[in-house]
Amino acid sequence: MKGLQSIWETALADIRSGVSKKEYSLWLGVLSLRNISENTAFIAAPDRFVAEWSTDNYLEILKISLKKAAGSITDIIIYPESLDHSSLKNNRLTTNRGHKAASNLNPGMTFSSFIGTSGNKEALAASRQVSTANGYMYNPLYLFCKQPAGKTHLLNAIGNAILAGQFLKPPLYLSARNQRWLSVYKLGVDYEGISTFLLDDIELLCLSKSAQERFTGIFDKLCNAGARLIFAAKMLPNEIPGLTPPLRSRLEWGLLCEIKAPDAEDRYRILKSRSSGGYAAGGSILRELAYASTDIIACLRSLIRLEARCSLKGKGPDPEAVNDVIKETNRTQGLISIMDVIYNTSSYFDIPIDKITSHNRSRAVSYPRHLAIFLSRKLCKAAYSEIANIFSDRNISTIIYAVKRIESIGEYDPEVRRDISVIQEMSFAGTTYKGK
């Protein structure tokens, strides 16, 4: 087995490519691997605060990177360096934020904080049912919403309810947005004993056929073991382009529930429940924000901006301030996603979506891929690390190279400028990633 220092340096090199420099220097660069015993890695932090924060926010990425480096890590304990790690094996550090480290759940997303509407009552009822002791009625439960409407909140609420009920082992919540866990987790070890598996953004599995094949194996193992399976996506399984027939049929086995976007009155109720009760809490103002956009996320952002502005000025908003906040939110609202760019690039060049994100280096594929990466950065304002995750977990330096390459050849090649212009127009025209 490699030495501890060698393992840790290899793991840190892998981690460094997926986080910002500031994030790395503040939280991850200050950690040190002190021991590996019985497949458990003991990592020391400068103090309890850093230990708790790292446990809550970086446990999964540390586990994945250490598995790559050492190959036999099944558990990680992060502790203040003032403690003796030998005493922590059966008495691990308890964090202030409780269970998030073990299950990746957001403890603030519960059924009590979820606002029921006419468009989500069926999905809410099904979610409550699967979170009870007899919740095997729908397996799998598949939640989908074509606009932001609370699918991630419901997934977390299910997990938190199961965790609070203590009638099952802690659930595992993951997102297909980062697919590194698919290639690192071992079927026979890491999914052993999982009672509930919650997977968000499942439509992103279409980016890789090999990822779909691995996930189909995970699905079968968990299903045969009697685990509860709950998935969330932006569309129905038969609308996800490039989804393999075996996986599509499995996703359609259980109950499919649509979460419809809230109407104006529902948006008003949601804003009222989320308002801090300060300067911007007036009913007429909240109603104006609710009617300004059909996207509840945009409405909530407007509310947050307005409350912050009023708090700084120490007075209530005037009509001009409300209009300014609405315009600012609409201007910065991320209407184009990375998936929209990939979908439009795929359609424009008539190339399968999974080819765009693959490691195929032929000119017919690499050029469209570089264009999609460039436009993801330009139109979506996405971080390099986020783009790297979507494009088959590439190294960030590869993403930067693709962006600079398209910028460079676009200066003198009119065909490249034309391709960029057409795909941009397709994206701005609302040709979004909504399936076939």
PLY file of the C-alpha trace (Angstrom):
ply
format ascii 1.0
element vertex 436
property float x
property float y
property float z
element edge 435
property int vertex1
property int vertex2
end_header
0.00 0.00 0.00
1.18 3.54 -0.73
2.40 5.75 2.10
-0.09 8.11 3.74
1.60 11.20 2.30
1.53 9.79 -1.23
-2.15 8.81 -0.92
-3.08 12.22 0.44
-1.18 14.12 -2.26
-2.87 12.04 -4.97
-6.30 12.65 -3.43
-5.70 16.39 -3.07
-4.57 16.66 -6.69
-7.87 15.09 -7.75
-9.90 17.33 -5.42
-8.09 20.49 -6.53
-9.35 20.07 -10.10
-12.98 20.20 -8.99
-13.12 23.14 -6.57
-12.17 26.81 -6.67
-8.75 27.95 -5.41
-10.36 29.91 -2.58
-12.48 26.94 -1.51
-9.47 24.64 -1.60
-7.19 26.93 0.39
-9.83 27.72 3.03
-11.14 24.23 3.77
-9.41 21.35 2.00
-5.79 22.48 1.86
-5.65 22.73 5.66
-6.67 19.10 6.22
-4.18 16.26 6.65
-4.50 12.48 6.42
-3.27 11.01 9.72
-4.15 7.34 9.51
-6.00 4.61 7.59
-7.30 1.78 9.75
-9.85 -0.92 8.88
-10.72 0.93 5.63
-11.43 4.12 7.59
-9.48 7.29 6.81
-8.80 9.63 9.74
-8.36 13.24 8.60
-7.24 15.98 10.98
-8.52 19.56 10.80
-7.03 22.66 12.52
-10.08 23.10 14.76
-13.59 21.82 15.42
-15.25 24.40 13.15
-13.20 23.33 10.11
-13.81 19.67 11.00
-17.58 20.20 11.15
-17.71 22.28 7.97
-15.59 19.81 6.02
-17.68 16.91 7.28
-20.89 18.65 6.24
-19.73 19.88 2.85
-16.79 17.83 1.55
-17.18 14.32 2.95
-18.40 12.90 -0.36
-15.67 14.44 -2.53
-13.01 13.35 -0.02
-14.35 9.81 0.00
-14.39 9.62 -3.81
-10.86 11.00 -4.19
-9.42 8.80 -1.42
-11.05 5.75 -3.00
-9.24 6.57 -6.23
-5.95 7.05 -4.41
-6.12 4.16 -1.92
-8.83 1.89 -3.32
-10.06 0.57 0.02
-11.70 3.49 1.85
-15.27 2.86 3.04
-15.51 5.51 5.76
-13.98 8.88 6.64
-13.74 10.61 10.01
-12.70 14.27 10.12
-11.73 15.47 13.59
-9.96 18.42 15.30
-6.23 17.73 15.47
-6.35 18.39 19.24
-8.13 15.02 19.62
-6.59 11.56 19.42
-7.94 9.75 16.33
-7.65 6.35 18.04
-10.55 7.28 20.32
-12.86 8.26 17.46
-13.53 4.93 15.73
-16.63 4.16 17.77
-17.28 7.71 18.97
-17.17 9.88 15.86
-17.38 13.64 15.90
-20.98 14.89 15.92
-21.55 18.01 13.85
-23.88 20.86 14.71
-25.77 20.29 11.50
-26.54 16.70 12.35
-27.12 14.17 9.63
-26.14 16.04 6.47
-22.67 14.51 6.43
-24.02 10.98 6.38
-26.78 11.39 3.83
-26.04 14.62 1.88
-29.52 15.89 2.77
-30.41 19.53 3.30
-31.97 19.60 6.80
-33.91 22.78 5.97
-35.91 21.06 3.21
-38.73 19.28 5.04
-42.43 18.64 4.46
-43.30 21.35 6.98
-41.38 23.96 4.97
-42.82 22.82 1.62
-45.78 24.89 0.40
-48.57 22.74 -1.00
-50.30 23.99 -4.16
-52.91 22.68 -6.58
-50.09 21.73 -8.94
-48.07 19.62 -6.50
-50.66 17.95 -4.25
-50.38 14.53 -5.96
-46.57 14.57 -5.81
-46.68 15.77 -2.19
-49.10 13.00 -1.18
-46.96 10.34 -2.89
-43.80 11.74 -1.28
-45.37 11.62 2.18
-46.47 8.04 1.53
-43.01 6.75 0.56
-41.50 8.38 3.65
-43.64 6.27 6.01
-42.85 2.85 7.46
-45.10 1.24 4.81
-43.81 3.35 1.94
-43.09 0.61 -0.59
-46.33 1.18 -2.49
-44.63 3.17 -5.25
-41.23 1.83 -6.21
-39.69 3.66 -7.85
-41.34 7.03 -7.31
-40.43 9.34 -10.20
-41.01 13.08 -9.71
-40.65 15.48 -12.63
-41.23 19.18 -13.26
-40.44 21.09 -16.44
-40.03 24.36 -14.54
-38.55 24.92 -11.06
-41.34 23.73 -8.77
-39.77 21.93 -5.80
-38.56 18.48 -6.91
-35.27 18.82 -5.02
-37.13 20.05 -1.94
-39.44 17.02 -2.02
-36.53 14.58 -2.42
-34.81 16.08 0.61
-38.11 16.15 2.55
-38.57 12.41 1.94
-35.05 11.70 3.16
-35.39 13.92 6.22
-38.73 12.32 7.16
-37.22 8.83 6.93
-34.24 9.98 8.96
-36.47 11.51 11.65
-38.68 8.41 11.79
-35.67 6.18 12.51
-37.48 3.11 11.17
-34.90 2.68 8.39
-31.19 3.20 7.95
-30.18 6.75 6.87
-31.08 7.39 3.21
-28.54 8.27 0.53
-29.21 11.42 -1.52
-27.13 12.13 -4.64
-27.39 14.18 -7.83
-26.59 13.01 -11.35
-25.13 16.49 -11.90
-21.87 15.07 -10.58
-21.48 11.49 -11.80
-18.13 10.70 -10.17
-19.87 8.44 -7.65
-20.98 6.15 -10.51
-17.42 5.21 -11.42
-16.01 5.04 -7.89
-18.68 3.35 -5.75
-18.51 -0.44 -5.80
-21.81 -2.28 -6.24
-21.04 -4.95 -3.69
-19.76 -2.61 -0.97
-21.01 0.96 -1.15
-24.68 0.17 -1.82
-24.83 -2.62 0.75
-27.55 -1.99 3.31
-28.96 1.19 1.72
-32.65 1.42 2.62
-33.56 4.49 0.56
-31.82 5.88 -2.52
-32.75 9.38 -3.73
-31.29 10.59 -7.04
-31.87 14.10 -8.38
-31.38 15.45 -11.94
-31.58 11.94 -13.38
-31.98 13.29 -16.94
-28.25 14.11 -16.89
-27.46 10.40 -17.10
-28.24 10.72 -20.82
-24.82 12.35 -21.24
-23.08 8.98 -20.98
-24.20 5.51 -22.06
-21.63 3.88 -19.76
-23.06 5.87 -16.82
-26.53 4.59 -17.71
-25.27 1.00 -17.83
-23.60 1.33 -14.43
-26.68 2.95 -12.94
-28.91 0.18 -14.33
-26.79 -2.28 -12.35
-27.14 -0.14 -9.21
-30.91 0.07 -9.77
-31.25 -3.72 -10.05
-29.13 -4.39 -6.96
-31.03 -1.92 -4.80
-34.42 -3.00 -6.12
-33.67 -6.68 -5.47
-32.54 -5.77 -1.94
-35.89 -4.09 -1.24
-34.60 -0.51 -1.13
-36.90 2.43 -1.76
-35.99 4.27 -4.96
-37.03 7.89 -5.50
-35.91 9.87 -8.54
-36.43 13.42 -9.79
-35.96 14.93 -13.25
-37.09 17.72 -15.56
-39.09 15.40 -17.82
-40.66 11.97 -18.22
-38.34 9.01 -18.89
-39.58 8.64 -22.48
-38.75 12.32 -23.12
-35.09 12.04 -22.10
-33.07 11.83 -25.34
-30.45 9.11 -25.51
-31.80 7.15 -22.54
-31.20 3.42 -23.00
-34.37 1.25 -23.24
-33.44 -0.93 -20.20
-33.08 2.11 -17.95
-36.15 3.85 -19.38
-38.34 0.81 -18.70
-37.07 0.58 -15.11
-37.78 4.25 -14.41
-41.35 3.74 -15.65
-42.06 0.76 -13.36
-43.54 2.75 -10.49
-45.51 5.96 -10.06
-44.74 8.99 -12.24
-45.83 12.30 -10.67
-45.64 15.71 -12.29
-45.01 18.75 -10.12
-46.65 21.62 -11.96
-45.30 25.15 -11.70
-47.25 27.29 -9.20
-49.72 29.83 -10.57
-49.64 33.51 -9.59
-51.67 33.08 -6.40
-49.57 30.09 -5.33
-46.41 32.10 -6.00
-47.83 34.86 -3.79
-48.43 32.35 -0.96
-44.90 30.99 -1.30
-43.40 34.49 -1.22
-45.51 35.33 1.83
-44.23 32.25 3.66
-40.61 33.02 2.72
-40.76 36.73 3.56
-38.75 37.80 6.60
-41.60 40.07 7.66
-39.50 43.19 7.16
-39.85 46.21 4.92
-40.83 44.27 1.78
-43.51 42.12 3.43
-46.47 44.20 2.27
-49.18 42.21 0.50
-49.32 44.47 -2.55
-45.54 44.30 -3.02
-45.43 40.51 -2.69
-48.30 40.21 -5.15
-46.46 42.43 -7.64
-43.35 40.23 -7.35
-45.48 37.08 -7.76
-47.05 38.36 -10.98
-43.74 39.64 -12.42
-42.51 36.17 -13.46
-43.90 32.67 -13.93
-40.65 31.27 -12.48
-40.90 30.91 -8.69
-37.10 30.96 -8.37
-37.01 34.37 -10.07
-39.75 35.62 -7.73
-37.82 34.45 -4.66
-34.64 36.10 -5.91
-36.53 39.36 -6.39
-37.84 39.13 -2.82
-34.36 38.49 -1.38
-32.87 41.39 -3.34
-35.66 43.75 -2.35
-35.45 42.86 1.35
-31.67 43.30 1.30
-31.96 46.70 -0.39
-34.63 47.89 2.05
-32.61 46.67 5.03
-29.54 48.61 3.89
-31.54 51.81 3.34
-33.56 51.37 6.52
-36.88 52.13 4.84
-39.61 50.47 2.83
-39.47 50.11 -0.96
-40.89 52.63 -3.39
-42.38 51.59 -6.78
-39.13 52.43 -8.56
-37.11 50.14 -6.27
-39.55 47.26 -6.86
-39.33 47.72 -10.65
-35.53 47.90 -10.52
-35.31 44.64 -8.57
-37.68 42.86 -10.98
-35.69 44.08 -14.00
-32.40 43.05 -12.39
-33.71 39.56 -11.62
-35.11 39.07 -15.12
-31.84 40.25 -16.64
-29.67 37.89 -14.58
-32.07 34.95 -14.50
-30.34 31.85 -15.88
-32.87 31.04 -18.62
-30.29 29.06 -20.60
-28.77 25.99 -18.95
-25.71 23.96 -19.88
-28.05 21.16 -20.93
-29.86 23.58 -23.27
-26.53 24.42 -24.91
-25.57 20.74 -25.27
-29.01 19.88 -26.63
-28.91 22.68 -29.23
-25.33 21.87 -30.23
-26.32 18.22 -30.64
-29.31 19.17 -32.80
-27.32 21.64 -34.91
-24.56 19.16 -35.76
-26.88 16.10 -35.73
-24.70 14.29 -33.17
-26.06 12.21 -30.25
-25.94 14.03 -26.92
-23.71 11.41 -25.29
-21.15 11.89 -28.09
-20.93 15.63 -27.31
-19.87 14.89 -23.73
-17.80 11.78 -24.51
-14.01 11.47 -24.78
-14.18 10.91 -28.55
-11.35 12.99 -30.08
-12.35 12.90 -33.74
-12.73 16.31 -35.40
-16.43 15.64 -36.11
-17.07 15.38 -32.36
-14.34 17.44 -30.67
-15.19 20.67 -32.52
-18.91 20.62 -31.54
-17.86 19.67 -28.00
-15.51 22.65 -27.77
-18.28 24.92 -29.09
-20.69 23.59 -26.45
-18.10 24.16 -23.70
-17.41 27.69 -24.98
-21.12 28.57 -25.10
-21.73 27.01 -21.67
-19.22 29.46 -20.30
-20.45 32.43 -22.36
-24.24 32.03 -22.17
-24.72 30.23 -18.85
-21.92 32.01 -16.96
-21.14 28.58 -15.50
-18.04 27.92 -13.42
-15.31 25.85 -15.05
-15.78 23.17 -12.39
-19.52 22.89 -13.14
-18.86 22.55 -16.88
-16.17 19.95 -16.16
-18.65 17.85 -14.15
-21.24 17.89 -16.95
-18.70 17.06 -19.65
-17.75 13.60 -18.34
-15.86 14.90 -15.30
-13.06 16.43 -17.36
-10.09 18.25 -15.90
-10.68 22.00 -15.54
-7.59 22.75 -17.65
-9.26 20.89 -20.55
-12.35 23.10 -20.21
-10.24 26.27 -20.17
-8.35 25.08 -23.25
-11.62 24.50 -25.17
-12.91 27.99 -24.30
-9.66 29.70 -25.33
-9.42 27.62 -28.53
-12.88 28.68 -29.74
-12.16 32.29 -28.77
-8.94 32.16 -30.78
-10.18 30.56 -34.00
-13.42 32.56 -33.85
-11.41 35.74 -34.41
-10.45 34.76 -37.97
-12.78 31.90 -39.00
-16.21 33.11 -40.23
-17.65 29.56 -40.13
-16.93 29.28 -36.41
-18.58 32.66 -35.81
-21.60 31.48 -37.82
-21.87 28.25 -35.79
-21.67 30.21 -32.53
-24.31 32.65 -33.75
-26.78 29.96 -34.86
-26.52 27.94 -31.63
-26.87 31.16 -29.62
-30.00 32.07 -31.56
-31.44 28.58 -31.01
-30.83 28.96 -27.27
-32.22 32.49 -27.00
-35.23 31.49 -29.10
-36.24 29.12 -26.32
-35.14 25.85 -27.92
-34.51 24.32 -24.52
-33.67 20.84 -23.33
-37.16 19.35 -22.95
-36.71 15.98 -24.56
-37.84 14.68 -27.93
0 1
1 2
2 3
3 4
4 5
5 6
6 7
7 8
8 9
9 10
10 11
11 12
12 13
13 14
14 15
15 16
16 17
17 18
18 19
19 20
20 21
21 22
22 23
23 24
24 25
25 26
26 27
27 28
28 29
29 30
30 31
31 32
32 33
33 34
34 35
35 36
36 37
37 38
38 39
39 40
40 41
41 42
42 43
43 44
44 45
45 46
46 47
47 48
48 49
49 50
50 51
51 52
52 53
53 54
54 55
55 56
56 57
57 58
58 59
59 60
60 61
61 62
62 63
63 64
64 65
65 66
66 67
67 68
68 69
69 70
70 71
71 72
72 73
73 74
74 75
75 76
76 77
77 78
78 79
79 80
80 81
81 82
82 83
83 84
84 85
85 86
86 87
87 88
88 89
89 90
90 91
91 92
92 93
93 94
94 95
95 96
96 97
97 98
98 99
99 100
100 101
101 102
102 103
103 104
104 105
105 106
106 107
107 108
108 109
109 110
110 111
111 112
112 113
113 114
114 115
115 116
116 117
117 118
118 119
119 120
120 121
121 122
122 123
123 124
124 125
125 126
126 127
127 128
128 129
129 130
130 131
131 132
132 133
133 134
134 135
135 136
136 137
137 138
138 139
139 140
140 141
141 142
142 143
143 144
144 145
145 146
146 147
147 148
148 149
149 150
150 151
151 152
152 153
153 154
154 155
155 156
156 157
157 158
158 159
159 160
160 161
161 162
162 163
163 164
164 165
165 166
166 167
167 168
168 169
169 170
170 171
171 172
172 173
173 174
174 175
175 176
176 177
177 178
178 179
179 180
180 181
181 182
182 183
183 184
184 185
185 186
186 187
187 188
188 189
189 190
190 191
191 192
192 193
193 194
194 195
195 196
196 197
197 198
198 199
199 200
200 201
201 202
202 203
203 204
204 205
205 206
206 207
207 208
208 209
209 210
210 211
211 212
212 213
213 214
214 215
215 216
216 217
217 218
218 219
219 220
220 221
221 222
222 223
223 224
224 225
225 226
226 227
227 228
228 229
229 230
230 231
231 232
232 233
233 234
234 235
235 236
236 237
237 238
238 239
239 240
240 241
241 242
242 243
243 244
244 245
245 246
246 247
247 248
248 249
249 250
250 251
251 252
252 253
253 254
254 255
255 256
256 257
257 258
258 259
259 260
260 261
261 262
262 263
263 264
264 265
265 266
266 267
267 268
268 269
269 270
270 271
271 272
272 273
273 274
274 275
275 276
276 277
277 278
278 279
279 280
280 281
281 282
282 283
283 284
284 285
285 286
286 287
287 288
288 289
289 290
290 291
291 292
292 293
293 294
294 295
295 296
296 297
297 298
298 299
299 300
300 301
301 302
302 303
303 304
304 305
305 306
306 307
307 308
308 309
309 310
310 311
311 312
312 313
313 314
314 315
315 316
316 317
317 318
318 319
319 320
320 321
321 322
322 323
323 324
324 325
325 326
326 327
327 328
328 329
329 330
330 331
331 332
332 333
333 334
334 335
335 336
336 337
337 338
338 339
339 340
340 341
341 342
342 343
343 344
344 345
345 346
346 347
347 348
348 349
349 350
350 351
351 352
352 353
353 354
354 355
355 356
356 357
357 358
358 359
359 360
360 361
361 362
362 363
363 364
364 365
365 366
366 367
367 368
368 369
369 370
370 371
371 372
372 373
373 374
374 375
375 376
376 377
377 378
378 379
379 380
380 381
381 382
382 383
383 384
384 385
385 386
386 387
387 388
388 389
389 390
390 391
391 392
392 393
393 394
394 395
395 396
396 397
397 398
398 399
399 400
400 401
401 402
402 403
403 404
404 405
405 406
406 407
407 408
408 409
409 410
410 411
411 412
412 413
413 414
414 415
415 416
416 417
417 418
418 419
419 420
420 421
421 422
422 423
423 424
424 425
425 426
426 427
427 428
428 429
429 430
430 431
431 432
432 433
433 434
434 435
